[in-house]
Amino acid sequence: MNRSDVRVGMVGYAFMGSAHSQAWRTVNRAFDLPVRARMVAVCGRDATAVGAAADRLGWERSETDWRAMVERDDIDLVDICVPGDLHAEIALAALSAGKHVLCEKPLANTVDEARAMVAAADAARKSGVRSMCGFNYRRVPALALMRDLVAAGRVGEIRHVRAAYLQDWIVDPQFPLVWRLRRETAGSGALGDIGAHIIDITQYVTGQRITGVSGLTETFVKERPLPASSSGLSAAASGATTGPVTVDDAALFLARLSGGAIATYEATRFATGRKNGMRIEINGSAGSLAFDLERLSELEFYDASRPAEEQGFTRILVTEPQHPYMAAWWPPGHLIGYEHSFTHQVRDLLEAIATGTDPQPSFSDGLGVQLVLDAVERSAAAEGAWTHVEKE
Ligand code: SOE
């Protein structure tokens, strides 16, 4: 079958770059698509390191200048896998060069940047350029199933959303001051890094928007050792060996949703013992649904219409071919993993490009998350005052 290639150039090759590379390598082997992803170039500042990454991750070549790469005629799609402080600049350049864009979450480090990215994506769409924000958990089959069951009315009117994203990778005060712990590179801390996921998943699963919040944030460890490669840090220039943490370690907030539900959120990197515990529970008038990323092939479902003697949460094992994405993988009972959500993500992006449709989540969805993040930070700065989420 004569399939056209979508020639991909990826900027960044750390954790997300590795996960995205796995997705680009596997998507056309797992799914029958009208287009084929070609892993043309991976871009990074260090020529030796990015050259080794190209070999390890399966890219045809490596580059060190993202501005040159996004202009190349042999690149159709730019995949942005770098810290948030570069998202807007790279996306704006790629969109104006007529390239499709996949941008890691959160969309940007500020609302203003996110708004500029939405405007550029809207302009580029007129010439068929597609853009997507990489909230990959929407493509975990159990969460896609959760959305389908909510949309089918199986839990009735939603009353509560209860979501948490629990990690513990920086509990040790000796963990160095990496880019995720500095506002100038990350924009915010746990709130924007992992809180963004539970905000997006809420809005995706329920179809409702968060309209107002009351929040608080905390930074438990305020000073950390500078990392080995800290030449760019002003603290290093002064000969210091430690630097200030300028983002939140944890964020808690209450929220109201547009459909009348109320919600509680927790995003923390200090939940000692919890490695990647993203959980969401929806309570409705006719039932409940609950998901835990550490058991990502399972969905708990409470159907209040069951006879009293049969009441209780059932555990749906999300491995049937009827379940979202699962027909592409293994027989029932054979589990998939975290990385498959990234393959599903690029599958849907490639299909949107091939069919001339807009992939979800859009940059506008990414702006929607950014506005909630901004409202939580404004609320936290005002002693938890109730804060309305700005309109897009
Ligand atoms: C944070 O450690 C992190 O890598 C997030 O940035 C990712 O979005 C999440 O999927 C896993 O944890």
Boltz pocket constraint, residues with backbone or C-beta under 6 A from the ligand:
constraints:
  - pocket:
      binder: B
      contacts: [[A, 15], [A, 105], [A, 167], [A, 193], [A, 194], [A, 276]]
      max_distance: 6.0
